[in-house]
């Protein structure tokens, strides 16, 4: 399966979604799963 390449705007929006989820009390694992990114990728 080829990797997806996201534009900088898409990356920014996904990171914003994670920030909002974390502010609402979600765990990091659940937040990154919602945006369909692996936890390792999020930390990178």
C-alpha distances in whole Angstrom, upper triangle without the diagonal:
4,7,9,13,16,19,22,23,20,20,24,24,21,23,26,25,25,28,30,28,29,33,33,33,29,28,25,23,23,23,20,18,20,18,15,15,15,19,18,17,20,22,21
4,7,9,13,16,19,21,18,18,21,22,20,22,25,24,24,27,29,28,29,32,33,33,29,28,25,23,24,23,20,19,20,18,15,14,15,19,18,16,19,21,19
4,6,10,13,16,17,15,14,18,19,16,18,21,21,21,24,26,25,26,29,30,30,26,25,22,20,21,20,17,16,18,15,12,11,12,16,15,12,15,18,16
4,6,10,13,14,11,11,15,15,14,16,19,18,18,22,23,23,24,27,28,28,25,24,21,20,20,19,15,15,16,13,11,10,12,16,15,12,14,17,16
4,7,10,12,10,10,13,14,13,15,18,18,18,21,23,23,24,27,28,29,26,25,22,21,22,20,17,17,18,14,13,12,14,17,16,13,14,17,15
4,6,8,6,6,10,10,10,12,14,15,16,18,20,20,22,24,25,26,24,24,20,20,21,18,15,16,16,12,12,11,14,17,16,13,13,16,15
4,5,5,6,9,10,11,13,14,16,17,19,20,21,23,25,26,28,26,25,22,23,23,20,18,19,18,15,15,15,17,19,19,15,15,18,16
4,5,5,6,9,10,11,12,14,16,17,18,20,21,23,25,26,24,24,21,22,23,19,17,19,19,15,16,15,18,19,19,15,14,16,15
4,5,5,6,9,10,11,12,14,15,17,19,20,21,23,25,23,24,21,22,22,19,17,19,18,14,16,16,19,20,20,17,16,18,17
4,5,5,6,9,10,11,13,14,15,17,18,20,21,23,21,21,19,20,19,16,14,16,14,11,12,12,16,17,18,14,14,17,16
4,5,5,6,9,10,11,12,14,15,17,18,20,21,19,19,16,17,17,14,12,15,14,10,12,11,13,14,15,11,10,13,12
4,6,5,6,9,10,11,12,14,15,17,19,20,19,19,17,18,18,15,13,16,15,12,14,13,16,16,17,14,12,14,14
4,5,5,6,9,10,11,12,14,15,17,19,17,18,16,18,17,13,12,15,13,10,13,13,16,16,18,15,13,16,16
4,5,5,6,9,10,11,12,14,16,17,15,15,13,14,13,10,9,11,9,6,9,9,12,13,15,12,10,13,14
4,5,5,6,9,10,11,12,14,16,14,14,11,13,13,10,9,12,11,9,11,10,13,12,14,11,8,11,12
4,5,5,6,9,10,11,13,15,14,15,13,15,14,11,11,14,12,10,14,13,16,15,17,15,12,14,15
4,5,5,6,9,10,11,13,11,13,11,13,12,8,9,11,9,8,11,12,14,14,17,15,12,15,16
4,5,5,6,9,10,11,9,10,8,10,9,5,6,9,8,8,11,10,12,11,14,13,9,12,14
4,5,5,6,9,10,10,11,9,12,12,8,10,13,12,11,15,14,15,14,16,15,11,13,15
4,5,5,6,9,9,11,11,14,12,9,11,14,12,12,15,16,17,16,19,18,14,16,19
4,5,5,7,5,8,8,11,9,6,9,11,9,10,14,14,16,14,17,17,14,16,18
4,5,5,5,6,7,10,9,7,10,12,12,13,15,15,16,13,16,16,13,14,17
4,5,7,10,10,14,13,10,13,16,15,15,19,18,19,17,20,20,16,17,20
4,6,9,11,14,12,10,14,15,14,15,18,19,20,18,21,21,18,19,22
4,7,9,12,10,10,13,15,14,16,19,19,19,17,20,21,17,18,22
4,7,8,6,6,10,11,11,13,15,15,16,14,17,18,15,16,20
4,5,5,6,9,10,11,13,14,14,13,11,14,16,13,14,17
4,6,5,6,8,10,11,12,11,10,8,11,12,9,10,13
4,6,6,6,9,10,11,10,8,6,10,11,10,11,14
4,6,5,6,9,10,10,10,9,13,14,12,14,17
4,5,5,7,9,9,10,9,13,13,10,12,15
4,5,5,6,5,6,6,10,9,7,10,12
4,5,5,6,7,8,11,11,10,13,15
4,5,8,10,11,14,14,12,15,17
4,6,9,10,13,11,10,14,15
4,7,9,12,10,10,14,15
4,6,8,7,7,10,11
4,5,5,6,9,10
4,5,5,6,9
4,5,5,6
4,5,5
4,5
4
